[in-house]
Amino acid sequence: MKIGVITNCFKKTHAEGIKKAAELGLMGVQIYATDGSFSPDALTESDKEEYKRLLRENGISVSALCADMGGYGFEIAEDNPTRVEKTKRIIDLAVEFGAKVITTHIGVIPSDKSDTVYGTMLQALTEIGLYAKSRGVTAAIETGPEKATTLLAFLKDTRGGVGVNLDPANFAMVTAEDPVAAVYLLRDYVVHTHAKDGILLDPNQYPRDVYHAFAIGGVDALNACRGFKEVPLGQGQVDWDKYIEALKDIGYDGFLTIERECGDDPEADITLAASHLKKYIC
Protein backbone atom coordinates (compact mmCIF):
# COMPACT_ATOMS: atom_id res chain seq x y z
CA MET A 1 0.00 0.00 0.00
CA LYS A 2 0.97 3.62 -0.52
CA ILE A 3 0.27 6.71 1.58
CA GLY A 4 -1.20 9.86 0.08
CA VAL A 5 -3.00 13.00 1.19
CA ILE A 6 -5.77 15.28 -0.04
CA THR A 7 -4.06 18.52 -1.06
CA ASN A 8 -6.99 20.67 0.12
CA CYS A 9 -6.51 19.45 3.68
CA PHE A 10 -3.29 21.43 4.02
CA LYS A 11 -5.31 24.65 3.54
CA LYS A 12 -2.74 25.66 0.95
CA THR A 13 -2.66 25.80 -2.83
CA HIS A 14 -2.58 22.50 -4.69
CA ALA A 15 0.99 23.23 -5.74
CA GLU A 16 2.04 23.79 -2.14
CA GLY A 17 0.14 20.65 -1.12
CA ILE A 18 2.04 18.57 -3.67
CA LYS A 19 5.37 19.88 -2.39
CA LYS A 20 4.36 19.29 1.23
CA ALA A 21 3.31 15.71 0.42
CA ALA A 22 6.77 15.11 -1.01
CA GLU A 23 8.40 16.63 2.08
CA LEU A 24 6.47 14.16 4.23
CA GLY A 25 7.68 11.26 2.11
CA LEU A 26 4.24 10.48 0.72
CA MET A 27 3.66 8.94 -2.69
CA GLY A 28 0.41 10.48 -3.88
CA VAL A 29 -2.17 13.23 -3.65
CA GLN A 30 -5.88 13.38 -4.17
CA ILE A 31 -7.06 16.67 -5.64
CA TYR A 32 -10.50 18.27 -5.45
CA ALA A 33 -11.61 18.82 -9.04
CA THR A 34 -15.31 19.68 -8.95
CA ASP A 35 -14.68 23.40 -8.96
CA GLY A 36 -11.85 25.77 -8.08
CA SER A 37 -8.41 25.99 -9.63
CA PHE A 38 -8.10 22.29 -10.53
CA SER A 39 -11.52 21.87 -12.12
CA PRO A 40 -11.91 21.04 -15.83
CA ASP A 41 -13.44 24.48 -16.39
CA ALA A 42 -10.51 26.32 -14.81
CA LEU A 43 -7.44 24.41 -15.95
CA THR A 44 -5.68 25.67 -19.06
CA GLU A 45 -3.32 23.47 -21.04
CA SER A 46 -0.38 25.37 -19.59
CA ASP A 47 -1.78 24.84 -16.07
CA LYS A 48 -1.99 21.10 -16.72
CA GLU A 49 1.60 20.96 -17.95
CA GLU A 50 2.79 22.88 -14.90
CA TYR A 51 1.00 20.51 -12.52
CA LYS A 52 2.36 17.48 -14.37
CA ARG A 53 5.87 18.91 -14.11
CA LEU A 54 5.40 19.60 -10.40
CA LEU A 55 4.10 16.09 -9.75
CA ARG A 56 6.91 14.51 -11.76
CA GLU A 57 9.68 16.53 -10.11
CA ASN A 58 8.36 15.73 -6.63
CA GLY A 59 7.85 12.03 -7.35
CA ILE A 60 4.14 12.28 -6.60
CA SER A 61 1.29 10.54 -8.42
CA VAL A 62 -2.41 11.41 -8.36
CA SER A 63 -4.17 8.74 -6.30
CA ALA A 64 -7.61 10.03 -7.25
CA LEU A 65 -9.55 13.13 -8.16
CA CYS A 66 -12.38 14.20 -5.88
CA ALA A 67 -15.55 14.70 -7.91
CA ASP A 68 -17.87 15.40 -5.00
CA MET A 69 -20.86 17.37 -6.33
CA GLY A 70 -22.00 18.48 -2.88
CA GLY A 71 -25.62 18.99 -1.98
CA TYR A 72 -27.77 15.89 -2.29
CA GLY A 73 -25.41 14.09 -4.62
CA PHE A 74 -27.45 12.26 -7.23
CA GLU A 75 -30.70 12.02 -5.26
CA ILE A 76 -32.58 14.66 -7.30
CA ALA A 77 -33.45 13.56 -10.83
CA GLU A 78 -33.67 17.01 -12.40
CA ASP A 79 -30.18 17.92 -11.15
CA ASN A 80 -28.53 14.78 -12.47
CA PRO A 81 -28.00 15.50 -16.19
CA THR A 82 -25.70 18.42 -15.34
CA ARG A 83 -24.01 16.54 -12.50
CA VAL A 84 -23.44 13.43 -14.59
CA GLU A 85 -21.86 15.40 -17.42
CA LYS A 86 -19.64 17.30 -14.98
CA THR A 87 -18.53 13.99 -13.46
CA LYS A 88 -17.63 12.71 -16.92
CA ARG A 89 -15.40 15.74 -17.49
CA ILE A 90 -13.62 14.99 -14.20
CA ILE A 91 -13.14 11.40 -15.35
CA ASP A 92 -11.52 12.77 -18.52
CA LEU A 93 -9.25 14.92 -16.36
CA ALA A 94 -8.32 11.91 -14.24
CA VAL A 95 -7.21 10.11 -17.40
CA GLU A 96 -5.00 13.07 -18.33
CA PHE A 97 -3.26 12.86 -14.95
CA GLY A 98 -2.93 9.09 -14.87
CA ALA A 99 -5.41 8.64 -12.04
CA LYS A 100 -7.48 5.46 -12.13
CA VAL A 101 -10.03 6.64 -9.57
CA ILE A 102 -12.43 9.49 -8.95
CA THR A 103 -14.26 9.64 -5.61
CA THR A 104 -17.56 11.17 -4.62
CA HIS A 105 -20.36 11.15 -2.09
CA ILE A 106 -23.49 10.26 -4.04
CA GLY A 107 -26.16 11.11 -1.47
CA VAL A 108 -28.00 8.69 0.80
CA ILE A 109 -28.86 5.35 -0.80
CA PRO A 110 -32.29 4.15 0.37
CA SER A 111 -32.30 0.64 1.81
CA ASP A 112 -35.64 0.06 0.06
CA LYS A 113 -35.03 -0.52 -3.64
CA SER A 114 -38.60 0.45 -4.45
CA ASP A 115 -37.90 3.99 -3.27
CA THR A 116 -37.87 6.29 -6.31
CA VAL A 117 -34.64 7.91 -5.06
CA TYR A 118 -32.91 4.54 -5.34
CA GLY A 119 -33.79 4.31 -9.03
CA THR A 120 -32.75 7.91 -9.62
CA MET A 121 -29.35 7.36 -8.04
CA LEU A 122 -28.84 4.03 -9.78
CA GLN A 123 -29.56 5.52 -13.20
CA ALA A 124 -27.01 8.29 -12.65
CA LEU A 125 -24.29 6.01 -11.26
CA THR A 126 -24.82 3.43 -13.96
CA GLU A 127 -24.23 6.06 -16.64
CA ILE A 128 -21.20 7.43 -14.81
CA GLY A 129 -19.84 3.94 -14.17
CA LEU A 130 -20.10 2.83 -17.77
CA TYR A 131 -18.37 6.00 -18.94
CA ALA A 132 -15.64 5.59 -16.31
CA LYS A 133 -15.14 1.96 -17.30
CA SER A 134 -14.77 2.95 -20.96
CA ARG A 135 -11.95 5.30 -19.93
CA GLY A 136 -10.16 2.87 -17.61
CA VAL A 137 -11.31 4.68 -14.46
CA THR A 138 -13.43 3.64 -11.47
CA ALA A 139 -16.01 6.01 -9.98
CA ALA A 140 -15.65 5.25 -6.27
CA ILE A 141 -18.53 5.93 -3.90
CA GLU A 142 -17.29 7.21 -0.54
CA THR A 143 -18.70 5.27 2.39
CA GLY A 144 -20.70 7.23 4.93
CA PRO A 145 -24.46 7.50 5.15
CA GLU A 146 -25.56 3.92 4.58
CA LYS A 147 -24.70 0.50 5.94
CA ALA A 148 -22.18 -1.53 3.99
CA THR A 149 -24.88 -4.05 3.08
CA THR A 150 -27.01 -1.31 1.48
CA LEU A 151 -24.02 0.00 -0.46
CA LEU A 152 -23.07 -3.50 -1.63
CA ALA A 153 -26.59 -4.15 -2.95
CA PHE A 154 -26.47 -0.86 -4.85
CA LEU A 155 -23.06 -1.63 -6.33
CA LYS A 156 -24.30 -4.99 -7.57
CA ASP A 157 -27.11 -3.22 -9.40
CA THR A 158 -24.70 -1.02 -11.39
CA ARG A 159 -23.14 -2.31 -14.61
CA GLY A 160 -19.44 -1.81 -13.95
CA GLY A 161 -17.04 1.06 -13.43
CA VAL A 162 -18.38 1.82 -9.93
CA GLY A 163 -16.38 1.00 -6.82
CA VAL A 164 -15.77 2.09 -3.24
CA ASN A 165 -13.67 4.76 -1.59
CA LEU A 166 -13.65 3.28 1.90
CA ASP A 167 -13.53 5.84 4.70
CA PRO A 168 -13.23 3.90 7.97
CA ALA A 169 -13.99 6.94 10.13
CA ASN A 170 -17.32 7.52 8.41
CA PHE A 171 -18.34 3.98 9.30
CA ALA A 172 -17.08 4.23 12.88
CA MET A 173 -18.32 7.71 13.81
CA VAL A 174 -21.46 8.14 11.69
CA THR A 175 -22.91 4.78 10.66
CA ALA A 176 -21.84 2.97 13.86
CA GLU A 177 -20.53 0.09 11.80
CA ASP A 178 -17.28 -1.85 12.05
CA PRO A 179 -14.98 -0.66 9.23
CA VAL A 180 -13.01 -3.91 9.40
CA ALA A 181 -16.13 -5.96 8.66
CA ALA A 182 -16.95 -3.50 5.87
CA VAL A 183 -13.59 -4.15 4.22
CA TYR A 184 -14.41 -7.84 3.89
CA LEU A 185 -17.99 -7.21 2.77
CA LEU A 186 -17.00 -4.68 0.09
CA ARG A 187 -13.72 -6.38 -0.84
CA ASP A 188 -14.51 -6.72 -4.55
CA TYR A 189 -15.17 -3.00 -4.92
CA VAL A 190 -12.55 -1.20 -2.79
CA VAL A 191 -10.28 0.84 -5.08
CA HIS A 192 -9.30 3.72 -2.79
CA THR A 193 -9.42 4.46 0.91
CA HIS A 194 -9.32 7.56 3.06
CA ALA A 195 -7.23 7.54 6.21
CA LYS A 196 -9.29 9.41 8.79
CA ASP A 197 -10.36 8.79 12.39
CA GLY A 198 -13.29 9.72 14.56
CA ILE A 199 -15.43 9.04 17.61
CA LEU A 200 -19.14 8.25 17.74
CA LEU A 201 -20.75 10.37 20.47
CA ASP A 202 -24.44 9.63 19.91
CA PRO A 203 -25.29 6.03 18.96
CA ASN A 204 -28.87 7.14 18.28
CA GLN A 205 -28.00 9.67 15.58
CA TYR A 206 -29.44 9.10 12.11
CA PRO A 207 -26.73 8.98 9.42
CA ARG A 208 -29.28 10.22 6.87
CA ASP A 209 -29.82 13.38 8.96
CA VAL A 210 -26.06 13.90 9.22
CA TYR A 211 -25.49 13.75 5.48
CA HIS A 212 -28.51 15.82 4.63
CA ALA A 213 -27.18 18.48 7.01
CA PHE A 214 -23.94 18.25 5.00
CA ALA A 215 -25.98 18.62 1.80
CA ILE A 216 -27.39 21.92 3.04
CA GLY A 217 -24.46 23.39 4.95
CA GLY A 218 -21.34 21.64 3.63
CA VAL A 219 -18.34 20.63 5.73
CA ASP A 220 -19.01 23.34 8.34
CA ALA A 221 -22.44 21.85 9.03
CA LEU A 222 -20.91 18.37 9.12
CA ASN A 223 -18.30 19.44 11.66
CA ALA A 224 -21.01 21.07 13.77
CA CYS A 225 -22.88 17.78 14.22
CA ARG A 226 -22.90 16.74 17.87
CA GLY A 227 -23.30 13.03 17.27
CA PHE A 228 -19.66 12.43 16.34
CA LYS A 229 -16.24 14.03 16.31
CA GLU A 230 -13.43 13.74 13.78
CA VAL A 231 -10.10 13.42 15.59
CA PRO A 232 -6.45 13.08 14.55
CA LEU A 233 -5.65 9.67 13.12
CA GLY A 234 -4.86 7.12 15.82
CA GLN A 235 -6.92 8.93 18.46
CA GLY A 236 -10.35 7.67 17.46
CA GLN A 237 -12.34 4.46 17.29
CA VAL A 238 -10.84 3.02 14.12
CA ASP A 239 -8.73 -0.02 14.99
CA TRP A 240 -5.87 0.67 12.59
CA ASP A 241 -4.04 -2.60 13.27
CA LYS A 242 -7.10 -4.63 12.30
CA TYR A 243 -8.15 -2.27 9.52
CA ILE A 244 -4.79 -2.39 7.74
CA GLU A 245 -4.61 -6.14 8.31
CA ALA A 246 -8.02 -6.51 6.66
CA LEU A 247 -6.97 -4.43 3.65
CA LYS A 248 -3.86 -6.57 3.24
CA ASP A 249 -5.99 -9.67 3.66
CA ILE A 250 -8.20 -8.79 0.68
CA GLY A 251 -5.16 -7.93 -1.44
CA TYR A 252 -5.68 -4.19 -1.46
CA ASP A 253 -2.52 -2.47 -2.68
CA GLY A 254 -3.79 1.05 -3.37
CA PHE A 255 -3.60 4.32 -1.49
CA LEU A 256 -4.27 5.20 2.12
CA THR A 257 -5.10 8.85 1.46
CA ILE A 258 -4.99 11.03 4.56
CA GLU A 259 -8.02 13.28 5.02
CA ARG A 260 -8.28 15.89 7.78
CA GLU A 261 -11.35 18.09 7.43
CA CYS A 262 -11.12 20.06 10.66
CA GLY A 263 -8.77 20.96 13.52
CA ASP A 264 -6.71 24.03 14.35
CA ASP A 265 -3.49 22.68 12.82
CA PRO A 266 -4.36 20.25 10.00
CA GLU A 267 -0.78 20.17 8.73
CA ALA A 268 0.45 18.88 12.10
CA ASP A 269 -2.37 16.33 12.16
CA ILE A 270 -1.49 15.17 8.63
CA THR A 271 2.15 14.81 9.65
CA LEU A 272 1.05 12.74 12.65
CA ALA A 273 -1.17 10.59 10.44
CA ALA A 274 1.64 9.97 7.97
CA SER A 275 3.94 8.88 10.78
CA HIS A 276 1.26 6.57 12.18
CA LEU A 277 0.57 4.92 8.82
CA LYS A 278 4.19 4.43 7.82
CA LYS A 279 4.63 1.69 10.42
CA TYR A 280 2.25 -0.45 8.39
CA ILE A 281 3.93 0.08 5.03
CA CYS A 282 6.74 -2.33 4.25
RODO-2510 file (C-alpha; in nm, 4 decimals, decimal comma):
residues 282
     n   res          X          Y          Z
     1     m     0,0000     0,0000     0,0000
     2     k     0,0975     0,3617    -0,0517
     3     i     0,0269     0,6711     0,1579
     4     g    -0,1201     0,9859     0,0084
     5     v    -0,3004     1,3004     0,1188
     6     i    -0,5772     1,5278    -0,0042
     7     t    -0,4064     1,8525    -0,1057
     8     n    -0,6992     2,0666     0,0117
     9     c    -0,6505     1,9452     0,3684
    10     f    -0,3290     2,1433     0,4018
    11     k    -0,5314     2,4655     0,3543
    12     k    -0,2743     2,5662     0,0951
    13     t    -0,2663     2,5802    -0,2832
    14     h    -0,2585     2,2497    -0,4689
    15     a     0,0995     2,3229    -0,5743
    16     e     0,2035     2,3795    -0,2136
    17     g     0,0140     2,0653    -0,1117
    18     i     0,2037     1,8571    -0,3670
    19     k     0,5366     1,9881    -0,2388
    20     k     0,4356     1,9288     0,1230
    21     a     0,3306     1,5709     0,0423
    22     a     0,6767     1,5106    -0,1013
    23     e     0,8403     1,6631     0,2082
    24     l     0,6472     1,4159     0,4234
    25     g     0,7684     1,1255     0,2112
    26     l     0,4236     1,0476     0,0723
    27     m     0,3661     0,8943    -0,2693
    28     g     0,0408     1,0481    -0,3879
    29     v    -0,2168     1,3226    -0,3654
    30     q    -0,5879     1,3382    -0,4166
    31     i    -0,7062     1,6675    -0,5640
    32     y    -1,0501     1,8275    -0,5452
    33     a    -1,1608     1,8823    -0,9036
    34     t    -1,5314     1,9675    -0,8951
    35     d    -1,4676     2,3403    -0,8961
    36     g    -1,1853     2,5769    -0,8080
    37     s    -0,8408     2,5990    -0,9634
    38     f    -0,8104     2,2293    -1,0530
    39     s    -1,1517     2,1871    -1,2120
    40     p    -1,1913     2,1038    -1,5830
    41     d    -1,3440     2,4476    -1,6389
    42     a    -1,0514     2,6321    -1,4808
    43     l    -0,7439     2,4410    -1,5953
    44     t    -0,5680     2,5672    -1,9064
    45     e    -0,3323     2,3471    -2,1044
    46     s    -0,0376     2,5366    -1,9586
    47     d    -0,1775     2,4838    -1,6069
    48     k    -0,1985     2,1101    -1,6719
    49     e     0,1597     2,0962    -1,7951
    50     e     0,2789     2,2883    -1,4899
    51     y     0,0996     2,0507    -1,2519
    52     k     0,2357     1,7482    -1,4367
    53     r     0,5870     1,8913    -1,4111
    54     l     0,5402     1,9598    -1,0398
    55     l     0,4104     1,6093    -0,9747
    56     r     0,6909     1,4515    -1,1756
    57     e     0,9682     1,6530    -1,0114
    58     n     0,8361     1,5733    -0,6633
    59     g     0,7850     1,2032    -0,7345
    60     i     0,4136     1,2279    -0,6603
    61     s     0,1295     1,0540    -0,8415
    62     v    -0,2410     1,1413    -0,8359
    63     s    -0,4167     0,8744    -0,6297
    64     a    -0,7608     1,0029    -0,7251
    65     l    -0,9554     1,3132    -0,8157
    66     c    -1,2383     1,4204    -0,5879
    67     a    -1,5546     1,4700    -0,7910
    68     d    -1,7875     1,5405    -0,5002
    69     m    -2,0856     1,7374    -0,6329
    70     g    -2,1997     1,8475    -0,2881
    71     g    -2,5624     1,8994    -0,1980
    72     y    -2,7771     1,5893    -0,2287
    73     g    -2,5407     1,4094    -0,4616
    74     f    -2,7450     1,2259    -0,7234
    75     e    -3,0702     1,2023    -0,5257
    76     i    -3,2581     1,4657    -0,7299
    77     a    -3,3451     1,3555    -1,0832
    78     e    -3,3675     1,7011    -1,2396
    79     d    -3,0184     1,7916    -1,1148
    80     n    -2,8530     1,4778    -1,2466
    81     p    -2,7999     1,5503    -1,6188
    82     t    -2,5700     1,8425    -1,5337
    83     r    -2,4005     1,6536    -1,2498
    84     v    -2,3435     1,3429    -1,4587
    85     e    -2,1863     1,5403    -1,7424
    86     k    -1,9643     1,7295    -1,4984
    87     t    -1,8534     1,3994    -1,3459
    88     k    -1,7634     1,2706    -1,6919
    89     r    -1,5399     1,5737    -1,7490
    90     i    -1,3615     1,4995    -1,4201
    91     i    -1,3141     1,1396    -1,5347
    92     d    -1,1519     1,2768    -1,8516
    93     l    -0,9249     1,4921    -1,6360
    94     a    -0,8318     1,1907    -1,4242
    95     v    -0,7208     1,0107    -1,7405
    96     e    -0,5004     1,3068    -1,8326
    97     f    -0,3263     1,2859    -1,4952
    98     g    -0,2931     0,9090    -1,4872
    99     a    -0,5412     0,8637    -1,2037
   100     k    -0,7477     0,5460    -1,2129
   101     v    -1,0032     0,6637    -0,9569
   102     i    -1,2434     0,9486    -0,8951
   103     t    -1,4258     0,9638    -0,5613
   104     t    -1,7564     1,1167    -0,4623
   105     h    -2,0364     1,1146    -0,2093
   106     i    -2,3490     1,0261    -0,4043
   107     g    -2,6158     1,1105    -0,1468
   108     v    -2,7997     0,8692     0,0802
   109     i    -2,8860     0,5352    -0,0795
   110     p    -3,2294     0,4146     0,0370
   111     s    -3,2303     0,0638     0,1812
   112     d    -3,5637     0,0063     0,0061
   113     k    -3,5025    -0,0519    -0,3639
   114     s    -3,8604     0,0446    -0,4454
   115     d    -3,7903     0,3991    -0,3265
   116     t    -3,7867     0,6295    -0,6314
   117     v    -3,4644     0,7910    -0,5063
   118     y    -3,2911     0,4537    -0,5342
   119     g    -3,3791     0,4309    -0,9028
   120     t    -3,2752     0,7911    -0,9621
   121     m    -2,9351     0,7358    -0,8043
   122     l    -2,8841     0,4030    -0,9782
   123     q    -2,9565     0,5520    -1,3199
   124     a    -2,7006     0,8291    -1,2646
   125     l    -2,4291     0,6014    -1,1259
   126     t    -2,4824     0,3425    -1,3964
   127     e    -2,4234     0,6055    -1,6637
   128     i    -2,1199     0,7429    -1,4807
   129     g    -1,9835     0,3938    -1,4167
   130     l    -2,0095     0,2830    -1,7767
   131     y    -1,8368     0,5997    -1,8938
   132     a    -1,5641     0,5590    -1,6305
   133     k    -1,5139     0,1960    -1,7303
   134     s    -1,4768     0,2954    -2,0958
   135     r    -1,1951     0,5297    -1,9931
   136     g    -1,0158     0,2873    -1,7609
   137     v    -1,1311     0,4683    -1,4459
   138     t    -1,3434     0,3643    -1,1465
   139     a    -1,6010     0,6013    -0,9982
   140     a    -1,5651     0,5254    -0,6272
   141     i    -1,8531     0,5932    -0,3901
   142     e    -1,7295     0,7209    -0,0537
   143     t    -1,8701     0,5274     0,2390
   144     g    -2,0703     0,7227     0,4926
   145     p    -2,4465     0,7498     0,5152
   146     e    -2,5561     0,3917     0,4581
   147     k    -2,4699     0,0503     0,5944
   148     a    -2,2175    -0,1529     0,3992
   149     t    -2,4879    -0,4053     0,3075
   150     t    -2,7006    -0,1314     0,1475
   151     l    -2,4016    -0,0001    -0,0456
   152     l    -2,3074    -0,3495    -0,1629
   153     a    -2,6587    -0,4154    -0,2945
   154     f    -2,6472    -0,0863    -0,4850
   155     l    -2,3059    -0,1629    -0,6333
   156     k    -2,4295    -0,4988    -0,7574
   157     d    -2,7108    -0,3215    -0,9403
   158     t    -2,4698    -0,1022    -1,1394
   159     r    -2,3142    -0,2309    -1,4609
   160     g    -1,9437    -0,1811    -1,3950
   161     g    -1,7044     0,1061    -1,3426
   162     v    -1,8381     0,1817    -0,9931
   163     g    -1,6375     0,0998    -0,6824
   164     v    -1,5769     0,2088    -0,3238
   165     n    -1,3667     0,4758    -0,1591
   166     l    -1,3647     0,3279     0,1897
   167     d    -1,3529     0,5836     0,4699
   168     p    -1,3234     0,3902     0,7969
   169     a    -1,3993     0,6936     1,0131
   170     n    -1,7324     0,7521     0,8411
   171     f    -1,8339     0,3981     0,9295
   172     a    -1,7081     0,4234     1,2885
   173     m    -1,8320     0,7712     1,3814
   174     v    -2,1458     0,8140     1,1690
   175     t    -2,2914     0,4781     1,0661
   176     a    -2,1836     0,2974     1,3864
   177     e    -2,0526     0,0088     1,1796
   178     d    -1,7278    -0,1848     1,2051
   179     p    -1,4983    -0,0658     0,9230
   180     v    -1,3010    -0,3912     0,9397
   181     a    -1,6130    -0,5956     0,8660
   182     a    -1,6953    -0,3497     0,5872
   183     v    -1,3588    -0,4151     0,4220
   184     y    -1,4407    -0,7843     0,3893
   185     l    -1,7991    -0,7212     0,2774
   186     l    -1,6996    -0,4679     0,0090
   187     r    -1,3725    -0,6382    -0,0836
   188     d    -1,4513    -0,6724    -0,4546
   189     y    -1,5168    -0,3002    -0,4922
   190     v    -1,2555    -0,1205    -0,2792
   191     v    -1,0283     0,0843    -0,5085
   192     h    -0,9302     0,3723    -0,2794
   193     t    -0,9421     0,4461     0,0912
   194     h    -0,9321     0,7565     0,3065
   195     a    -0,7229     0,7536     0,6215
   196     k    -0,9287     0,9405     0,8794
   197     d    -1,0361     0,8788     1,2387
   198     g    -1,3291     0,9716     1,4564
   199     i    -1,5430     0,9039     1,7609
   200     l    -1,9140     0,8251     1,7739
   201     l    -2,0752     1,0371     2,0467
   202     d    -2,4444     0,9634     1,9906
   203     p    -2,5286     0,6035     1,8963
   204     n    -2,8869     0,7145     1,8284
   205     q    -2,8001     0,9665     1,5577
   206     y    -2,9442     0,9099     1,2108
   207     p    -2,6732     0,8982     0,9421
   208     r    -2,9283     1,0221     0,6869
   209     d    -2,9821     1,3382     0,8957
   210     v    -2,6065     1,3896     0,9224
   211     y    -2,5489     1,3751     0,5483
   212     h    -2,8512     1,5820     0,4628
   213     a    -2,7183     1,8477     0,7010
   214     f    -2,3940     1,8248     0,4998
   215     a    -2,5981     1,8622     0,1804
   216     i    -2,7391     2,1916     0,3040
   217     g    -2,4459     2,3387     0,4947
   218     g    -2,1343     2,1637     0,3627
   219     v    -1,8341     2,0633     0,5725
   220     d    -1,9014     2,3343     0,8337
   221     a    -2,2437     2,1851     0,9027
   222     l    -2,0911     1,8375     0,9124
   223     n    -1,8296     1,9436     1,1662
   224     a    -2,1010     2,1067     1,3772
   225     c    -2,2876     1,7784     1,4225
   226     r    -2,2902     1,6736     1,7871
   227     g    -2,3296     1,3027     1,7266
   228     f    -1,9660     1,2427     1,6335
   229     k    -1,6239     1,4028     1,6313
   230     e    -1,3429     1,3740     1,3785
   231     v    -1,0098     1,3424     1,5589
   232     p    -0,6447     1,3080     1,4552
   233     l    -0,5648     0,9667     1,3120
   234     g    -0,4857     0,7121     1,5821
   235     q    -0,6921     0,8927     1,8464
   236     g    -1,0349     0,7668     1,7460
   237     q    -1,2344     0,4456     1,7292
   238     v    -1,0841     0,3021     1,4115
   239     d    -0,8731    -0,0017     1,4993
   240     w    -0,5868     0,0674     1,2590
   241     d    -0,4043    -0,2599     1,3273
   242     k    -0,7100    -0,4631     1,2302
   243     y    -0,8155    -0,2266     0,9517
   244     i    -0,4786    -0,2388     0,7744
   245     e    -0,4606    -0,6140     0,8307
   246     a    -0,8024    -0,6512     0,6656
   247     l    -0,6966    -0,4429     0,3651
   248     k    -0,3863    -0,6569     0,3237
   249     d    -0,5990    -0,9665     0,3657
   250     i    -0,8202    -0,8785     0,0683
   251     g    -0,5161    -0,7934    -0,1442
   252     y    -0,5682    -0,4187    -0,1465
   253     d    -0,2525    -0,2466    -0,2677
   254     g    -0,3785     0,1048    -0,3367
   255     f    -0,3599     0,4317    -0,1490
   256     l    -0,4272     0,5201     0,2117
   257     t    -0,5104     0,8850     0,1462
   258     i    -0,4994     1,1033     0,4556
   259     e    -0,8023     1,3280     0,5019
   260     r    -0,8278     1,5894     0,7779
   261     e    -1,1349     1,8088     0,7428
   262     c    -1,1120     2,0062     1,0663
   263     g    -0,8771     2,0960     1,3517
   264     d    -0,6708     2,4034     1,4355
   265     d    -0,3491     2,2681     1,2817
   266     p    -0,4361     2,0251     0,9999
   267     e    -0,0775     2,0173     0,8735
   268     a     0,0447     1,8878     1,2101
   269     d    -0,2372     1,6327     1,2159
   270     i    -0,1493     1,5167     0,8630
   271     t     0,2151     1,4812     0,9654
   272     l     0,1052     1,2740     1,2653
   273     a    -0,1166     1,0587     1,0442
   274     a     0,1642     0,9970     0,7970
   275     s     0,3944     0,8876     1,0778
   276     h     0,1264     0,6567     1,2182
   277     l     0,0571     0,4919     0,8817
   278     k     0,4192     0,4426     0,7824
   279     k     0,4634     0,1694     1,0418
   280     y     0,2246    -0,0455     0,8392
   281     i     0,3928     0,0084     0,5033
   282     c     0,6742    -0,2333     0,4247
***
